[in-house]
Amino acid sequence: MTASDTASQVRDLVRDLVRIPSVNPRGGRGDGGETAVAGYVRDWLAGHGVRAELHEVLPGRHNVVAVVPGADADAGAILLESHLDTVETDGMTVPPWEGELRDGRLYGRGACDAKGPLAAFLLAVADLAQGEPPAHTVVLAGVCDEEHDYRGVLHLLDTAGERRFAGAMVGEPTGLVPAVAHKGVVRYTARTRGRAGHSSRPEEAVNAIALMAPVIAHLATTPPAVPPHPLLGPATRSVTRVRGGTGPNTIPGSCEIDIDRRTLPAEDPIEVWEQDRAELAFLGAELDHPFTVDPALDTPPGAAVVTALCRALTAHGRTSAVQGMPFGTDASKLARAGIPAVVFGPGSVRDAHAAVESVALADVELAARVVAATVRGTAVEEPAEPREVPCD
């Protein structure tokens, strides 16, 4: 295949994926967008000699899983995992589903998060399926629900059976750098309760919004008391939503805020919530149980899949220094199951979820070559024993 043919293949693949709307339904049944992407992946792989299957995770929502057998039956498999869903398109200033091409970049929702990385994994798998098989079996998984409750990756782990994994690469926009650490998150609602009343007689009421004011001020000025991580920096907590009041002439009897607490690898998210609950109780706030709990990632840089990725990046003239990322990914769930995981892919996180989302097609092509080289270069060693994945 000529360079021009390869470039056309990359362009068409990323554009086709972007043109399939797959907004995460946030817990609903969905409109079949994730499944439509999964079906496209299955059919694209079939055209390149790789068999894939759809696995229903939630009603009308599917993962797609493909396997390329390796030469060493005793070697753990290498998992290439990326997600099928996107966030909403509100506020976008480019057409979200057209796959517009300008100056070597493809624009649209999901272009970099994470259909560009998914395309790179597909191209790598098609390459690995040709000629001499790699030592490791390769499992490609496109999963649903990463942008909400990560049910896709949990289903993937639940249905892995006896398969053992030597390592995993998770496709996300890292700017083609190897990310071995990222923050976790615990999100919860805090509430103050006052006494509602008529705004013409405020002295007879207790304003719940006024009660919440010192809570918000405390959160803004008191950072979490935990040492920073060398790759991730400090833990953070932010007020992300405020709800209070029922009308312009009523003193509110209740006020709620949502809090986003970004955790470091040494922290347990539930313990963090319990500490915050005790801390904010002194200011009169009560806390609901978390509605999002997601662990942090901290993969040892010496893991076989990480060192193979770093070697592949060096061989392709790219930086191989491991880095941390501020956002969460499916990699933390894989790591909790005992699978060493590294996050890697084309695109910048600054473009993810953005009004103008795009990915450089040359970076998708390069990522595919790096991923294939990583799989071929991962040492065959005894993988870690799988661990039970706790339910959050």
Summary of the structure (lengths in Angstrom):
residues: 392
radius of gyration: 22.9
end to end distance: 47.5
largest distance: 81.9
contacts: 1392
relative contact order: 0.18
helix: 31%
strand: 26%
